[in-house]
Amino acid sequence: MIRIFTQTDQLNFAELSRDFNPLHTNAEYARRLVFGKQVVHGIHILLWALDEFSKSLNSEKFHLEKLSCRFLKPLGINEKVKLSIQELEEKSELKIDINEFFKGTLLTTIILSYSNLDSEVNDTNNFSEFETDKKNIPDELKFGSDFTYLKRHPLYLGNLDLLSDFQSLTNKIPVWQVIFLLNSTRMVGMYCPGLNSIFSAIKVNFDKEAKLSKIITYKVKKYFPKLSRVDLQMDWENTHAELITFVRPEVSQMKTLSEIKNLLANKKSENVKAVVIGGSRGLGEATTKLLALSGAEVLFTYYKGADLAQKIESEIKNSGGNCFALELDINNPEVNIERIKEFRPTHLFYFATPQIFAGTKTEFKMEIFEKFCNYYVHSFLNIFNHLRQSLKFVFYPSSIAIEEMVTDMKEYVLAKSAGEKLCDYLNVLHPEIKTYSPRLPRTQTDQTSSLIKVKSEDPIELMLKYLNEFIF
Amino acid sequence: MNKSEVESILKRLISEIFEIPVDEIGNNFDSNSTDVWDSMNHINLIVSVEEEFGIEIEEDKILDLMSFKEISDYIVSALNEK
């Protein structure tokens, strides 16, 4: 079975489960988080897998007994996955794997035991007595070293009409079992860990019958502060679940404009007209701010996230800087490149990049390499050629990853290496334009955030060092 | 617990965390051997090791333990110090 989860699927599932965590529902917000993309709810994948399994069982009714599910790697919206079901040696036990379709990477694995039901599935519970949770903004908890959590949450139901997305499953197993799983994602995504949560695994021992209590007890079993891991327990009458979750790093916060202004005391870049490609995030954003606040006239481009780019533009202007934002797809620059040419930039800073941790560790993926080459070689050269009449200086950031042989960055490293060499040739072919391609260290940006604290440079301080060398 | 017992238990933990058959985990197995060995599953492995062997791994060592050999050496050394 093959499937792609779409944005519509996501929003329907959020309505059903009442898990509106922006990691799952808001593409713009999610791309700045640790996975760099909007991610399908793990429980959505689990229920899809169970639904597919239920279809293979002809018309038998069954009851989930034990379930263990691990969300090993995130699945992004519009990514294709493949599901495979394997019967285990024990009767009525099976393993379901969900793999990424192209790379084959294992994303989710489920081990399930079930028993057949002799009678018709007939929930005696009256679901109309249960309320729908009105909460649609996740809690943002503070995780001190002594963090603890114990709450008795009302069992809420989402829009049960949307259970039709799992029609086969809900016809064959008691609906309360599905509702229990739906409540687990709501607890994790909306309450604890809440806003900054990652749902990693769930193990459930289902009771034979459930007279639904209106209360779920939800508590921290163990918190590992140094590892950002929170183990939780969810109890509902005699059905018990253990959940493994993580607290993901918050969106990386850059120094404020007033802090940047303090760092820039006596630094001037008044004769500089700079275009910053990819200037609304990470090192590009840092460069935009440093240049604009030191007197340069800055045009910065963004690909996605118009609201964020407009916010940066207005904040800089309110602080006395001179800049404007322009949408630019570097793979199709013709739409706005004339406006950049008319600007007659003297300086080009090229930060355009796709998601850098895109490869696999064991195989070389040509399509990923070509995508990186498109950004770091073809599009860079194309933009350089469009603008070279007015350019005096080009900054092309390379990376120390080239020296580190990181196995899941092979395609990135090769493309960046080609970009470095291209810069060397541009210096030979166009000696009037100084082109620099320094290898930058790891910096604190959206692209490099990680669950484990890794030493990394502050983007403002790093770019200030280079601008001191080349501009100020 | 001797070194061979530590290695045998560690192979089982790695197999469970990274969903790889035990017989595919050799002494050269490391974080480059599977895509599933990422930061999240590395933490899961560290927690399993701590719980299974009753040791505590120092925070500044967590990122140094990226291979079967490094982890088994660390466990043996920590158990000897107990």
Interface residues (C-beta under 8 A of the other chain):
Chain A: R70 L72 K73 K103 T105 L106 T109 I198 S200 F224 K226 L227 S228 R229 I244 F246 T360 K361 T362 T407 D408 S450 L451 I452 V454
Chain B: E19 S31 N32 S33 T34 D35 V36 W37 D38 S39 M40 N41 H42 I43 N44 I46 V47 E59 I62 L63
